[in-house]
Amino acid sequence: MAGRWDGPQRRAWLRHYYSQRQKRLMTLLIARRRRTSCYFYPRAWPSLRGADWWERVVLKEFGPQDWLEKFRMSRETFFYICNRLRPGLAPHGANFHPTLPLEKRVAVALWHLASNVEYQTLSPLFGVGPSTVQTCVREVTYAVVLLLKPLYLRLPNEKELENMVRIFRTRWGFPHCIGALDSLHIPINPPLRLSADYCNGQGWHSILTQATVDGLGQFWDVSTAFPGSMENSAVLESSSLWVLAKEGRLCPNPPKDFMGKAQKYVLLGDATYPLQDWILKPYQEDENLTQRQLQFNYRLKRAHSVIENAFLRLKARWQILLKCDDCSLELLPTLVLACCILHNVCEAHDNPFNEEWLEGTEPTELPKPCQPAPAAMEDGRAEQVRELMCQYFENCGEG
């Protein structure tokens, strides 16, 4: 797997492999919920002084700013999430032991996701052991994916797609568009035997996440846990988004009219994605571009910035994504999905965002890989769609 990711057979194999891997991960997630109980055996740590800190300080003395800084959300949103996760985190079975309070387990997990502090550093604060912190993170992220994903990270229905088109047109000035598409490389420490697979084009180790956001910067499609050595175009072909588009499930049937022609809704990508009749990317910059093409590039890049901003806010709010050191490869897909879902929850509930969180989210020593999509993946019909967009901006677009 350490070689280059090109060739039809290899792409087909990758698409099948990662599709099956995602299914296995979800099956394991559900199976884990059925065979394990989310409880902890009572233990004593006489050297830990924070056993009652959660009840004595957080629940009684934390103000709105404290909740926002430590848990990245308001108190109201925190307890809303706790109530939603209760079916997945409540003890079950005839014989179960006393548990940590559900709210405390959620608090431990969110604090870790927000701060990325080590288990050993966080455990004294809540008066639990490092292994319990690890268990809280694992069980809570599994529950978030299992119970909140169907509500906050799902394929939009036809009415929601129409609303997304309206938002992209009014807020970003780009018509007939339902989303912006991009990838996120998350730094990791890979196992030695897989080091080459996870080394990306810029020479550092990462897992690759492909995501699509709406005009408000909320995620509606996420595929994750691909090795960093894969190119964006290969990830796209291996993702559920590609299957949905090829099956015609990203637009109404028949397609809506645009500029006098029936046209699929489009996603906006960059040069690392192939030009398709449902994916638009900028014209290659050179001195031969016409004024219409330059205007198209400007409009597309301005609208595409919504996902760049979404990734920045995602990493700033959940700083575990800046460097996944304590997380196993098995848990990483669930953890990344959980962070995207929690991002959507916070955005949907209008939780404030502190601009100071953005400091340090883009380390200069980790440049983003940028490998252009292979020409073989380009769809010749898509050029007509770009031309329609150029015509729209020339005749009908404003701003």
Backbone hydrogen bonds in HBPLUS format (Angstrom, degrees):
<---DONOR---> <-ACCEPTOR-->    atom                        ^
c    i                          cat <-CA-CA->   ^        H-A-AA   ^      H-
h    n   atom  resd res      DA  || num        DHA   H-A  angle D-A-AA Bond
n    s   type  num  typ     dist DA aas  dist angle  dist       angle   num
A0011-ARG N   A0007-GLY O   3.00 MM   4  6.20 159.3  2.04 156.8 163.3     1
A0012-ALA N   A0008-PRO O   2.91 MM   4  6.09 159.3  1.95 149.1 154.8     2
A0013-TRP N   A0009-GLN O   2.91 MM   4  6.12 155.5  1.97 145.4 152.5     3
A0014-LEU N   A0010-ARG O   2.87 MM   4  6.07 159.3  1.91 148.0 153.5     4
A0015-ARG N   A0011-ARG O   2.88 MM   4  6.06 160.9  1.91 149.2 154.6     5
A0016-HIS N   A0012-ALA O   3.06 MM   4  6.26 161.7  2.09 147.2 151.5     6
A0017-TYR N   A0013-TRP O   2.82 MM   4  5.98 162.7  1.85 151.4 157.1     7
A0018-TYR N   A0014-LEU O   2.91 MM   4  6.02 177.5  1.92 158.4 158.5     8
A0019-SER N   A0015-ARG O   3.07 MM   4  6.02 143.4  2.21 137.2 147.3     9
A0020-GLN N   A0016-HIS O   2.99 MM   4  6.15 163.8  2.01 150.6 154.5    10
A0021-ARG N   A0017-TYR O   2.91 MM   4  6.13 145.5  2.03 140.2 151.1    11
A0022-GLN N   A0018-TYR O   3.03 MM   4  6.10 156.3  2.08 137.8 142.6    12
A0023-LYS N   A0019-SER O   3.16 MM   4  6.45 156.5  2.22 144.5 150.8    13
A0024-ARG N   A0020-GLN O   2.89 MM   4  6.15 155.9  1.95 148.0 154.6    14
A0025-LEU N   A0021-ARG O   2.92 MM   4  6.17 158.1  1.97 150.2 155.8    15
A0026-MET N   A0022-GLN O   3.09 MM   4  6.35 157.4  2.15 147.2 152.4    16
A0027-THR N   A0023-LYS O   2.94 MM   4  6.16 154.5  2.00 146.7 154.4    17
A0028-LEU N   A0024-ARG O   2.84 MM   4  6.07 159.0  1.88 152.1 157.5    18
A0029-LEU N   A0025-LEU O   2.92 MM   4  6.11 148.8  2.02 140.7 149.8    19
A0030-ILE N   A0026-MET O   3.02 MM   4  6.31 161.8  2.06 150.3 153.1    20
A0031-ALA N   A0027-THR O   2.87 MM   4  6.05 162.3  1.90 150.3 156.2    21
A0032-ARG N   A0028-LEU O   2.79 MM   4  5.86 155.0  1.85 146.6 153.1    22
A0033-ARG N   A0029-LEU O   3.15 MM   4  6.42 152.8  2.23 141.4 148.3    23
A0034-ARG N   A0030-ILE O   3.12 MM   4  6.45 144.9  2.25 143.5 152.8    24
A0034-ARG N   A0031-ALA O   3.11 MM   3  5.10 120.9  2.48  93.0 107.6    25
A0035-ARG N   A0031-ALA O   3.02 MM   4  6.27 150.2  2.12 151.6 158.9    26
A0036-THR N   A0032-ARG O   3.05 MM   4  5.82 133.6  2.27 147.6 154.2    27
A0048-LEU N   A0045-TRP O   2.96 MM   3  5.54 162.8  1.99 121.4 126.8    28
A0053-TRP N   A0050-GLY O   3.11 MM   3  4.84 161.9  2.15 102.2 107.7    29
A0056-ARG N   A0052-ASP O   2.74 MM   4  5.76 165.5  1.76 161.7 167.0    30
A0057-VAL N   A0053-TRP O   2.81 MM   4  5.31 159.6  1.85 138.2 144.4    31
A0058-VAL N   A0053-TRP O   3.33 MM   5  6.82 154.7  2.39 148.5 155.5    32
A0059-LEU N   A0054-TRP O   3.06 MM   5  6.35 165.7  2.09 169.9 173.5    33
A0061-GLU N   A0057-VAL O   2.69 MM   4  5.11 154.3  1.75 143.7 150.8    34
A0062-PHE N   A0058-VAL O   3.34 MM   4  4.98 151.2  2.43 118.6 124.9    35
A0066-ASP N   A0063-GLY O   3.06 MM   3  5.24 120.0  2.43 102.6 117.7    36
A0067-TRP N   A0063-GLY O   3.12 MM   4  6.48 160.6  2.16 161.2 166.0    37
A0068-LEU N   A0064-PRO O   3.09 MM   4  6.31 159.5  2.14 145.2 151.2    38
A0069-GLU N   A0065-GLN O   2.92 MM   4  6.07 160.1  1.96 149.2 154.0    39
A0070-LYS N   A0066-ASP O   3.00 MM   4  6.05 167.2  2.02 154.0 157.3    40
A0071-PHE N   A0067-TRP O   2.88 MM   4  5.49 156.0  1.94 141.4 149.2    41
A0072-ARG N   A0068-LEU O   2.90 MM   4  4.43 126.9  2.19 115.7 123.6    42
A0078-PHE N   A0074-SER O   2.96 MM   4  6.20 156.7  2.02 149.5 156.4    43
A0079-PHE N   A0075-ARG O   3.09 MM   4  6.39 163.5  2.12 153.9 156.0    44
A0080-TYR N   A0076-GLU O   2.97 MM   4  6.14 142.6  2.12 140.6 151.9    45
A0081-ILE N   A0077-THR O   2.94 MM   4  6.18 158.5  1.98 151.2 155.5    46
A0082-CYS N   A0078-PHE O   2.99 MM   4  6.33 157.5  2.04 146.1 152.8    47
A0083-ASN N   A0079-PHE O   3.02 MM   4  6.16 159.9  2.07 142.5 146.8    48
A0084-ARG N   A0080-TYR O   3.05 MM   4  6.32 152.5  2.13 145.7 153.5    49
A0085-LEU N   A0081-ILE O   2.90 MM   4  6.13 145.7  2.02 151.2 160.8    50
A0086-ARG N   A0082-CYS O   3.06 MM   4  6.06 116.1  2.48 139.9 154.9    51
A0086-ARG N   A0083-ASN O   3.39 MM   3  5.17 151.3  2.48  93.9 102.0    52
A0088-GLY N   A0085-LEU O   2.94 MM   3  5.45 131.8  2.18 114.1 127.2    53
A0089-LEU N   A0085-LEU O   3.04 MM   4  6.17 131.2  2.29 151.6 165.1    54
A0089-LEU N   A0086-ARG O   3.24 MM   3  5.18 139.7  2.41  98.4 109.4    55
A0090-ALA N   A0086-ARG O   2.90 MM   4  5.53 134.8  2.10 155.1 157.4    56
A0104-LYS N   A0101-PRO O   3.01 MM   3  5.25 122.2  2.36 101.8 116.4    57
A0105-ARG N   A0101-PRO O   3.09 MM   4  6.49 153.5  2.16 154.6 162.2    58
A0106-VAL N   A0102-LEU O   2.99 MM   4  6.32 161.8  2.03 157.1 161.8    59
A0107-ALA N   A0103-GLU O   2.92 MM   4  6.07 153.2  1.99 141.3 149.3    60
A0108-VAL N   A0104-LYS O   2.96 MM   4  6.18 158.6  2.01 148.6 153.1    61
A0109-ALA N   A0105-ARG O   3.13 MM   4  6.38 164.7  2.15 148.6 152.3    62
A0110-LEU N   A0106-VAL O   2.91 MM   4  6.11 169.4  1.93 156.9 159.7    63
A0111-TRP N   A0107-ALA O   2.92 MM   4  5.97 160.2  1.96 149.8 155.4    64
A0112-HIS N   A0108-VAL O   3.14 MM   4  6.33 157.7  2.19 144.9 150.6    65
A0113-LEU N   A0109-ALA O   2.96 MM   4  6.25 162.0  1.99 152.7 157.8    66
A0114-ALA N   A0110-LEU O   2.87 MM   4  5.97 152.7  1.94 148.1 155.4    67
A0115-SER N   A0111-TRP O   2.94 MM   4  5.97 157.2  2.00 148.4 154.1    68
A0116-ASN N   A0112-HIS O   2.76 MM   4  5.10 151.7  1.84 139.3 147.3    69
A0320-ILE N   A0113-LEU O   3.05 MM 207  5.02 142.5  2.19 156.1 148.7    70
A0121-THR N   A0118-GLU O   3.06 MM   3  5.25 128.9  2.33 100.3 113.7    71
A0122-LEU N   A0118-GLU O   3.04 MM   4  6.34 153.2  2.11 153.8 161.4    72
A0123-SER N   A0119-TYR O   2.96 MM   4  5.97 153.1  2.03 155.2 160.8    73
A0125-LEU N   A0122-LEU O   3.12 MM   3  5.54 129.4  2.38 110.1 123.0    74
A0127-GLY N   A0123-SER O   2.99 MM   4  5.97 116.9  2.40 142.6 159.9    75
A0128-VAL N   A0123-SER O   3.11 MM   5  5.11 159.7  2.15 144.5 144.6    76
A0132-THR N   A0129-GLY O   2.99 MM   3  5.23 126.5  2.28 103.2 117.3    77
A0133-VAL N   A0129-GLY O   3.11 MM   4  6.55 151.3  2.19 150.8 159.2    78
A0134-GLN N   A0130-PRO O   3.03 MM   4  6.33 160.5  2.07 150.0 154.8    79
A0135-THR N   A0131-SER O   2.95 MM   4  6.19 152.9  2.02 140.5 148.1    80
A0136-CYS N   A0132-THR O   2.83 MM   4  6.09 157.0  1.89 150.1 156.2    81
A0137-VAL N   A0133-VAL O   3.01 MM   4  6.29 163.4  2.04 154.3 157.8    82
A0138-ARG N   A0134-GLN O   3.00 MM   4  6.25 164.0  2.03 150.0 154.5    83
A0139-GLU N   A0135-THR O   2.87 MM   4  6.00 177.6  1.87 159.3 160.1    84
A0140-VAL N   A0136-CYS O   2.91 MM   4  5.83 163.8  1.94 150.1 155.4    85
A0141-THR N   A0137-VAL O   3.08 MM   4  6.01 161.8  2.11 142.5 148.1    86
A0142-TYR N   A0138-ARG O   3.07 MM   4  6.20 158.9  2.12 147.2 153.4    87
A0143-ALA N   A0139-GLU O   3.01 MM   4  6.18 157.7  2.06 142.6 148.9    88
A0144-VAL N   A0140-VAL O   2.86 MM   4  6.12 154.0  1.93 150.4 157.6    89
A0145-VAL N   A0141-THR O   3.10 MM   4  6.32 165.3  2.12 150.8 153.3    90
A0146-LEU N   A0142-TYR O   2.92 MM   4  6.11 163.3  1.95 152.2 157.6    91
A0147-LEU N   A0143-ALA O   2.85 MM   4  5.80 164.5  1.87 152.8 156.0    92
A0148-LEU N   A0144-VAL O   2.84 MM   4  5.19 150.5  1.92 134.6 144.0    93
A0151-LEU N   A0148-LEU O   3.01 MM   3  5.25 140.4  2.17 105.4 117.2    94
A0152-TYR N   A0148-LEU O   2.88 MM   4  6.01 155.1  1.94 160.9 168.9    95
A0153-LEU N   A0149-LYS O   2.92 MM   4  4.87 152.4  1.99 140.5 139.5    96
A0161-LEU N   A0157-ASN O   2.88 MM   4  6.16 151.5  1.96 155.4 164.5    97
A0162-GLU N   A0158-GLU O   3.09 MM   4  6.38 154.9  2.16 146.9 152.7    98
A0163-ASN N   A0159-LYS O   3.10 MM   4  6.43 150.5  2.19 143.7 151.7    99
A0164-MET N   A0160-GLU O   2.92 MM   4  6.20 148.9  2.02 145.8 154.4   100
A0165-VAL N   A0161-LEU O   2.95 MM   4  6.27 151.4  2.03 149.2 156.6   101
A0166-ARG N   A0162-GLU O   3.08 MM   4  6.38 156.0  2.14 143.9 149.9   102
A0167-ILE N   A0163-ASN O   3.01 MM   4  6.30 155.4  2.07 147.4 153.6   103
A0168-PHE N   A0164-MET O   3.01 MM   4  6.24 165.2  2.03 151.8 155.2   104
A0169-ARG N   A0165-VAL O   3.03 MM   4  6.20 153.3  2.10 146.9 154.5   105
A0170-THR N   A0166-ARG O   2.92 MM   4  6.10 166.9  1.94 153.8 157.0   106
A0171-ARG N   A0167-ILE O   2.79 MM   4  5.59 162.6  1.82 149.9 155.9   107
A0172-TRP N   A0168-PHE O   3.07 MM   4  5.11 141.7  2.22 116.6 128.1   108
A0174-PHE N   A0168-PHE O   3.18 MM   6  5.67 168.2  2.19 131.2 128.6   109
A0173-GLY N   A0169-ARG O   3.10 MM   4  4.51 127.7  2.38 106.9 115.4   110
A0266-VAL N   A0176-HIS O   3.05 MM  90  6.41 158.4  2.09 150.9 157.8   111
A0178-ILE N   A0266-VAL O   3.03 MM  88  6.19 161.2  2.07 162.2 166.1   112
A0268-LEU N   A0179-GLY O   2.95 MM  89  6.41 148.3  2.05 139.8 149.8   113
A0180-ALA N   A0213-VAL O   3.06 MM  33  5.52 147.0  2.18 142.3 152.5   114
A0213-VAL N   A0180-ALA O   3.08 MM  33  5.52 153.7  2.16 146.1 152.8   115
A0181-LEU N   A0268-LEU O   2.74 MM  87  5.78 173.1  1.75 156.3 157.8   116
A0182-ASP N   A0211-ALA O   3.14 MM  29  5.82 160.0  2.19 162.7 168.1   117
A0211-ALA N   A0182-ASP O   2.98 MM  29  5.82 170.8  1.99 168.5 170.4   118
A0184-LEU N   A0209-THR O   2.74 MM  25  5.08 149.9  1.82 147.3 157.5   119
A0209-THR N   A0184-LEU O   2.89 MM  25  5.08 156.0  1.95 143.9 151.8   120
A0186-ILE N   A0207-ILE O   2.94 MM  21  5.38 167.5  1.95 158.0 161.6   121
A0207-ILE N   A0186-ILE O   3.03 MM  21  5.38 149.0  2.13 140.3 146.9   122
A0324-CYS N   A0187-PRO O   3.05 MM 137  6.31 167.6  2.07 160.7 156.7   123
A0188-ILE N   A0205-HIS O   3.26 MM  17  5.84 153.2  2.34 121.1 124.6   124
A0194-LEU N   A0191-PRO O   2.95 MM   3  5.42 150.0  2.05 113.0 122.3   125
A0195-SER N   A0192-LEU O   3.26 MM   3  5.03 169.6  2.27 105.4 107.1   126
A0198-TYR N   A0194-LEU O   3.25 MM   4  6.52 151.0  2.34 156.5 163.9   127
A0199-CYS N   A0196-ALA O   3.36 MM   3  5.24 163.0  2.39 100.1 104.9   128
A0229-SER N   A0197-ASP O   3.19 MM  32  5.67 147.3  2.30 154.3 151.6   129
A0206-SER N   A0198-TYR O   2.86 MM   8  5.58 152.3  1.94 153.6 159.3   130
A0200-ASN N   A0204-TRP O   2.95 MM   4  5.78 169.3  1.96 151.3 148.5   131
A0203-GLY N   A0200-ASN O   2.95 MM   3  5.46 166.2  1.97 120.6 123.7   132
A0228-GLY N   A0206-SER O   2.93 MM  22  4.78 129.9  2.19 156.2 141.1   133
A0208-LEU N   A0226-PHE O   2.66 MM  18  4.92 164.9  1.68 148.8 153.6   134
A0226-PHE N   A0208-LEU O   3.25 MM  18  4.92 159.3  2.29 149.1 143.0   135
A0210-GLN N   A0223-SER O   2.74 MM  13  5.19 161.0  1.78 165.8 167.8   136
A0223-SER N   A0210-GLN O   2.85 MM  13  5.19 164.2  1.87 155.2 160.2   137
A0212-THR N   A0221-ASP O   2.88 MM   9  5.19 143.4  2.02 154.3 156.9   138
A0220-TRP N   A0212-THR O   2.93 MM   8  5.98 162.7  1.96 158.0 159.9   139
A0214-ASP N   A0218-GLN O   2.98 MM   4  5.62 150.1  2.07 144.7 150.6   140
A0217-GLY N   A0214-ASP O   3.05 MM   3  5.43 165.9  2.07 115.4 119.2   141
A0230-MET N   A0227-PRO O   3.08 MM   3  5.97 170.9  2.09 129.1 132.0   142
A0234-ALA N   A0231-GLU O   3.06 MM   3  5.34 122.2  2.41 104.0 117.9   143
A0235-VAL N   A0231-GLU O   3.01 MM   4  6.34 158.2  2.06 156.1 162.9   144
A0236-LEU N   A0232-ASN O   2.88 MM   4  6.09 157.9  1.93 149.8 155.9   145
A0237-GLU N   A0233-SER O   3.18 MM   4  6.42 159.6  2.22 142.5 146.6   146
A0238-SER N   A0234-ALA O   3.11 MM   4  6.29 131.2  2.36 136.4 149.4   147
A0238-SER N   A0235-VAL O   3.00 MM   3  4.99 131.2  2.25  95.9 110.1   148
A0239-SER N   A0236-LEU O   3.15 MM   3  5.20 163.7  2.18 106.9 111.7   149
A0244-LEU N   A0240-SER O   2.90 MM   4  6.16 162.3  1.93 155.4 160.2   150
A0245-ALA N   A0241-LEU O   2.95 MM   4  6.17 159.3  2.00 149.6 154.8   151
A0246-LYS N   A0242-TRP O   2.97 MM   4  6.18 164.4  2.00 151.1 155.3   152
A0247-GLU N   A0243-VAL O   2.96 MM   4  6.12 140.6  2.12 145.4 156.1   153
A0249-ARG N   A0244-LEU O   2.91 MM   5  5.22 165.2  1.93 161.2 156.8   154
A0248-GLY N   A0245-ALA O   3.00 MM   3  5.06 157.5  2.05 104.2 110.9   155
A0263-GLN N   A0256-LYS O   2.93 MM   7  5.92 173.5  1.94 163.1 160.8   156
A0258-PHE N   A0261-LYS O   2.67 MM   3  5.28 158.4  1.72 148.1 154.6   157
A0261-LYS N   A0258-PHE O   3.05 MM   3  5.28 156.7  2.10 108.5 115.9   158
A0267-LEU N   A0278-TRP O   2.77 MM  11  5.98 148.1  1.87 136.5 144.8   159
A0280-LEU N   A0267-LEU O   2.91 MM  13  6.28 165.8  1.93 166.4 167.7   160
A0269-GLY N   A0280-LEU O   2.85 MM  11  6.00 173.8  1.85 170.0 169.8   161
A0273-TYR N   A0270-ASP O   3.11 MM   3  5.91 169.3  2.12 126.5 128.7   162
A0373-ALA N   A0271-ALA O   3.20 MM 102  6.61 159.1  2.25 149.0 144.5   163
A0379-ASP N   A0275-LEU O   2.83 MM 104  5.98 162.9  1.86 166.4 171.9   164
A0276-GLN N   A0279-ILE O   2.95 MM   3  4.73 164.6  1.98 139.4 143.6   165
A0289-LEU N   A0286-ASP O   3.48 MM   3  6.11 173.3  2.48 118.7 119.0   166
A0294-LEU N   A0290-THR O   2.96 MM   4  6.24 155.7  2.02 150.6 157.5   167
A0295-GLN N   A0291-GLN O   2.96 MM   4  6.15 153.3  2.03 144.4 151.6   168
A0296-PHE N   A0292-ARG O   2.96 MM   4  6.24 152.7  2.04 143.3 151.0   169
A0297-ASN N   A0293-GLN O   2.95 MM   4  6.21 163.1  1.98 149.5 153.2   170
A0298-TYR N   A0294-LEU O   3.01 MM   4  6.26 158.1  2.06 145.6 151.5   171
A0299-ARG N   A0295-GLN O   2.96 MM   4  6.22 165.1  1.99 153.9 157.1   172
A0300-LEU N   A0296-PHE O   2.88 MM   4  6.07 167.3  1.90 159.5 163.0   173
A0301-LYS N   A0297-ASN O   2.93 MM   4  6.03 169.2  1.94 152.0 155.4   174
A0302-ARG N   A0298-TYR O   3.00 MM   4  6.10 154.6  2.06 146.1 153.4   175
A0303-ALA N   A0299-ARG O   3.05 MM   4  6.25 161.5  2.08 148.0 152.6   176
A0304-HIS N   A0300-LEU O   2.75 MM   4  5.91 154.3  1.81 152.6 161.1   177
A0305-SER N   A0301-LYS O   3.15 MM   4  6.18 127.7  2.44 135.5 145.7   178
A0306-VAL N   A0303-ALA O   3.27 MM   3  6.05 170.9  2.27 118.5 121.3   179
A0307-ILE N   A0304-HIS O   3.20 MM   3  6.10 147.0  2.32 124.1 128.2   180
A0309-ASN N   A0305-SER O   2.90 MM   4  6.12 161.1  1.93 153.5 157.5   181
A0310-ALA N   A0306-VAL O   3.02 MM   4  6.15 144.6  2.14 131.3 141.6   182
A0311-PHE N   A0307-ILE O   2.91 MM   4  6.10 158.1  1.96 148.4 152.1   183
A0312-LEU N   A0308-GLU O   3.12 MM   4  6.39 155.5  2.19 142.8 149.5   184
A0313-ARG N   A0309-ASN O   2.95 MM   4  6.21 163.0  1.98 152.1 156.1   185
A0314-LEU N   A0310-ALA O   2.84 MM   4  5.99 153.9  1.90 146.5 154.7   186
A0315-LYS N   A0311-PHE O   2.98 MM   4  6.17 168.6  1.99 153.1 154.5   187
A0316-ALA N   A0312-LEU O   2.91 MM   4  6.00 151.4  1.99 145.0 154.0   188
A0317-ARG N   A0313-ARG O   2.91 MM   4  5.93 156.9  1.96 145.7 151.2   189
A0318-TRP N   A0314-LEU O   2.95 MM   4  5.99 165.2  1.97 149.4 154.3   190
A0321-LEU N   A0318-TRP O   3.18 MM   3  6.31 174.8  2.19 129.3 130.3   191
A0322-LEU N   A0319-GLN O   3.09 MM   3  5.30 163.7  2.12 106.3 111.4   192
A0323-LYS N   A0320-ILE O   3.41 MM   3  5.93 151.6  2.50 108.5 114.5   193
A0331-LEU N   A0328-SER O   3.11 MM   3  5.38 125.9  2.42 101.9 114.4   194
A0332-LEU N   A0328-SER O   3.08 MM   4  6.25 139.7  2.25 148.3 160.0   195
A0335-LEU N   A0331-LEU O   2.96 MM   4  6.13 160.9  1.99 157.9 164.0   196
A0336-VAL N   A0332-LEU O   2.93 MM   4  6.09 168.5  1.94 164.5 165.4   197
A0337-LEU N   A0333-PRO O   3.06 MM   4  6.19 166.6  2.08 147.3 151.4   198
A0338-ALA N   A0334-THR O   2.86 MM   4  5.99 158.1  1.90 147.6 154.3   199
A0339-CYS N   A0335-LEU O   3.01 MM   4  6.28 154.3  2.08 148.3 154.4   200
A0340-CYS N   A0336-VAL O   3.07 MM   4  6.39 157.3  2.12 150.8 156.6   201
A0341-ILE N   A0337-LEU O   2.91 MM   4  6.19 157.3  1.97 153.3 159.8   202
A0342-LEU N   A0338-ALA O   2.85 MM   4  6.05 163.7  1.88 152.1 156.6   203
A0343-HIS N   A0339-CYS O   2.88 MM   4  6.02 148.3  1.98 142.6 151.5   204
A0344-ASN N   A0340-CYS O   3.10 MM   4  6.40 155.9  2.16 142.8 148.1   205
A0345-VAL N   A0341-ILE O   2.94 MM   4  6.31 153.1  2.01 148.9 157.0   206
A0346-CYS N   A0342-LEU O   2.97 MM   4  6.18 167.7  1.99 151.9 154.1   207
A0347-GLU N   A0343-HIS O   2.93 MM   4  6.17 160.5  1.97 152.0 157.9   208
A0348-ALA N   A0344-ASN O   2.77 MM   4  5.85 163.9  1.80 151.3 156.3   209
A0349-HIS N   A0345-VAL O   2.98 MM   4  6.09 143.2  2.12 145.3 154.7   210
A0351-ASN N   A0346-CYS O   2.95 MM   5  5.23 172.5  1.96 159.5 158.3   211
A0350-ASP N   A0347-GLU O   3.12 MM   3  5.08 161.5  2.15 106.4 109.2   212
A0357-TRP N   A0354-ASN O   2.94 MM   3  5.73 159.3  1.99 122.4 128.2   213
A0358-LEU N   A0355-GLU O   3.09 MM   3  5.66 157.8  2.14 113.4 119.8   214
A0359-GLU N   A0356-GLU O   3.25 MM   3  5.83 164.8  2.27 115.3 119.3   215
A0361-THR N   A0358-LEU O   3.14 MM   3  5.55 160.6  2.18 137.6 133.5   216
A0366-LEU N   A0363-PRO O   3.19 MM   3  5.80 167.5  2.21 117.2 120.6   217
A0377-MET N   A0374-PRO O   3.13 MM   3  5.85 160.3  2.17 118.6 123.8   218
A0378-GLU N   A0375-ALA O   3.06 MM   3  5.41 162.3  2.10 112.8 118.6   219
A0382-ALA N   A0379-ASP O   2.97 MM   3  5.51 150.1  2.06 114.7 123.6   220
A0384-GLN N   A0381-ARG O   3.17 MM   3  5.77 142.7  2.32 111.6 120.0   221
A0385-VAL N   A0382-ALA O   2.94 MM   3  5.10 126.1  2.24  99.3 113.8   222
A0386-ARG N   A0382-ALA O   3.12 MM   4  6.58 155.8  2.18 153.6 159.5   223
A0387-GLU N   A0383-GLU O   3.00 MM   4  6.23 154.0  2.07 142.9 150.4   224
A0388-LEU N   A0384-GLN O   2.96 MM   4  6.22 147.8  2.06 139.8 148.2   225
A0389-MET N   A0385-VAL O   3.01 MM   4  6.34 154.1  2.08 148.1 154.9   226
A0390-CYS N   A0386-ARG O   2.89 MM   4  6.21 154.9  1.95 149.2 156.3   227
A0391-GLN N   A0387-GLU O   2.95 MM   4  6.19 154.9  2.01 145.6 152.3   228
A0392-TYR N   A0388-LEU O   2.88 MM   4  6.18 151.2  1.96 145.0 153.4   229
A0393-PHE N   A0389-MET O   2.94 MM   4  6.24 167.3  1.96 157.8 159.1   230
A0394-GLU N   A0390-CYS O   3.00 MM   4  6.14 147.3  2.11 143.2 152.5   231
A0395-ASN N   A0391-GLN O   2.92 MM   4  6.03 154.3  1.99 149.7 155.8   232
A0396-CYS N   A0392-TYR O   2.61 MM   4  5.12 154.4  1.67 146.0 155.4   233
A0397-GLY N   A0392-TYR O   2.82 MM   5  5.90 144.2  1.94 141.6 143.1   234
